[in-house]
Amino acid sequence: MRHEASRRNFLRSVGVAGGAGMLYSAMGALGVAPVPDARAEEYRPPRTSDFSLTGQSGKKVLILGGGIAGLATAYELGKAGYDCRILEAKDRPGGRNWTVRGGTTLTDLDGSTQTASFSKGQYMNAGPARLPQSHVTLEYCRELGVPLEVFTNQNANAYIYHEKSAAQAGKAIRWRTAKADTYGYVSELLAKATDQGALDRELTADDKERLIAFLQNFGAIKGKADGFGYTGSDRRGYSVEPGAAFEEGTVLSPVPSLSDVIGSGVGQRFSFEFGYDQAMLMFQPVGGMDAIPYALAKAVGENRITYGAKAMEVKDLPDGAEVVYQDAQGRTRSRRADFVVAAVPPMVMARIKHNLGADVTAALKYPAATPVGKVGLEYRSRWWETDEHIYGGITATDMDLAALWYPSYGYQGRRGTLIGYYNTGANALTYSALPHAKRVERAVSQGVKIHGDKYRTELDQSFSVAWHRTPHIEAGWVSWPSQTGPEYKLLNKPAGHVYFAGDWLSHVIAWQHGAFSSARKVVTDIHERVMAA
């Protein structure tokens, strides 16, 4: 009893001094209340000191691919003194993490070549362009000193544009307006159903009252006397902004009918905001996404990366592994190491000669490559800001350009570069079949439907990327028919002294977080193997 009294007095003191949060934590420490652990799984990189008691030293590791997974593998193993070398087929680090600026050149698999002519300070992130708060990528940005700024993933002033919908087709609707009308009518319907007893089996009388109160607030609907009707509110926006003196503003009208709102299909767009990886806030490196791979390459050591090195053969040996490659001058060379980490796309690795077995080749061919395309459009003025008050964000469409992105940098500057299409699958194939000029023409002709003729007349420079036609990469990402089958399991294990790494060997495919996570797994596996030897 004295123990319990003492504990109560202790907890009372903690609550007075530190508040409810401190009190709850103290209760958890005493076993009185559960304390949820929301931390990500701990990762401990290998350290030089790990070898001090074993008399061992770091081994030689050869890494195929200087994308995020390959760079992260070399970076983490290098902390413990492993001798890591990277063979990268391109002339830059980053793989799909690629920022296009003035002077950037791309030659597709079909031989067509573009050279970007973007103005100084203008760029497009051709690959990854946004970083969720929960991703480990942000931890590497902190560790490597890569400065960040907000990426605007959702913007109430952006548009939804459907031209194939049953209602409101061909009308650009502000995101805020579409959301206000959808939420308003859904709230009206649910409030009416609740009041009329349709949910009596699920709700108590108090529950019903509370639910209706929530719906009135959530949907900006009227009270019971007015049939819980939705008639619009200032959430839709204004046709005349409130101002000084007697200018109270004019709320946007007329409000479309319930049938038209449902028929427009705009409500199907809002789930995007709720996606775990898509919810605000999101971030981007200042000056371009490629700040991440360049920081990693610097940390690894530029002298440890061989660019223009195209792998031709991988051999697992009894005491290590060997890679035969062609260097930038076209000469055939070979290198041996204790371990090889293949951090290249699976469909590319599947074509490299190896002695790892037919089952490995089959597994590498199992995931399907996803076609992905982007175009950057540089404009002489930032008309989307000055004329339409759109500062960052994304406009969603049902046209084959799919989505239009407004830049999240350079606000109120003289020029700006937006993403004129970001599409996948059949739409990406449609665009990639065209020469660059025709890709731009097709995208601009659709963008004009949303923004008017300035979308064409103000355009200055452009650059397009079809990832499935990009040498040594050949897809935006891959999708697995199954990640529980033997193929996925096989490639998450070493084939002798050869390991595989990449976002495609994670459950966070198409995000750099997946590449970092896969690299960490491989680093851990190699280090544990070395320490156990």
MOSUL-V167943 format. One record per pair of residues at least 12 apart in sequence whose C-alpha atoms are under 6 Angstrom apart, sorted by the first residue. I is the first residue (numbers start at 1). J is the second residue. Records with the same first field share a line. If there is no record, write none. Layout:
I: J + J
This chain:
46: 80
47: 79 + 80
48: 80 + 81
58: 81 + 82
59: 82
60: 82 + 83 + 84 + 337 + 338
61: 84 + 337 + 338 + 339 + 340
62: 84 + 85 + 337 + 340
63: 86 + 340 + 341 + 342
64: 86 + 87 + 342 + 343
65: 87 + 88 + 343 + 344
66: 88 + 93 + 94
67: 94 + 95
68: 94
69: 502 + 515 + 516 + 519
70: 343
73: 519
75: 300
85: 304 + 305
86: 305
87: 306 + 309
88: 307 + 309
89: 307 + 308 + 309 + 310
90: 307 + 308
91: 307 + 308
93: 293
94: 293
96: 127
97: 127 + 128 + 290
98: 126 + 127 + 290
99: 124 + 125 + 126 + 288 + 290
100: 123 + 124
101: 118 + 123
102: 116 + 117 + 118
103: 115 + 116
104: 116
108: 469 + 470
109: 469 + 470 + 471
116: 463
124: 376
130: 283 + 284
131: 282 + 283 + 284
132: 277 + 282
135: 513
136: 513
137: 513
147: 285 + 286
148: 284 + 285 + 286
149: 283 + 284 + 286
150: 282 + 283
151: 282 + 283 + 284 + 408
152: 392 + 393 + 408
153: 393
154: 393
155: 393
156: 175 + 176
157: 174 + 175 + 390
158: 174 + 175 + 395
159: 172 + 173 + 174 + 175 + 395
160: 172 + 173 + 395 + 396 + 397
161: 397
162: 397 + 398
165: 264
166: 263 + 264
167: 260 + 263 + 264
168: 264
172: 450
176: 236
177: 236
180: 235 + 236
183: 219
184: 219 + 230
185: 230
187: 215 + 219
188: 228 + 229
191: 212
234: 251
237: 252
238: 250 + 251 + 252
239: 251 + 252
308: 327 + 328
309: 326 + 327 + 328
310: 325 + 326
311: 325
312: 324 + 325 + 352
313: 352 + 353 + 354
314: 354
315: 354 + 355
316: 497
320: 337 + 338 + 339 + 497
321: 336 + 337 + 339
322: 335 + 336
323: 335
339: 497 + 498
340: 498
341: 498 + 499 + 500
342: 500
343: 500 + 501 + 502
346: 364
347: 365
350: 364
363: 487
367: 478 + 479 + 480
368: 478 + 479
369: 475 + 478
370: 475 + 476 + 477 + 478
371: 424 + 425 + 428 + 468 + 475 + 476
372: 423 + 424 + 428 + 466 + 467 + 476
373: 422 + 423 + 428 + 465 + 466
374: 421 + 422 + 464 + 465
375: 419 + 420 + 421 + 463 + 464
376: 418 + 419 + 420 + 462 + 463
377: 417 + 418 + 461 + 462
378: 416 + 417 + 460 + 461
379: 415 + 416 + 458 + 459 + 460
380: 415 + 458
381: 414 + 415
382: 415 + 416
392: 406 + 407 + 408
393: 406
400: 427
401: 421
402: 423
403: 421 + 422
404: 419 + 420 + 421
405: 418 + 419
406: 418
432: 466
477: 510
501: 518 + 519
502: 515 + 518
503: 515
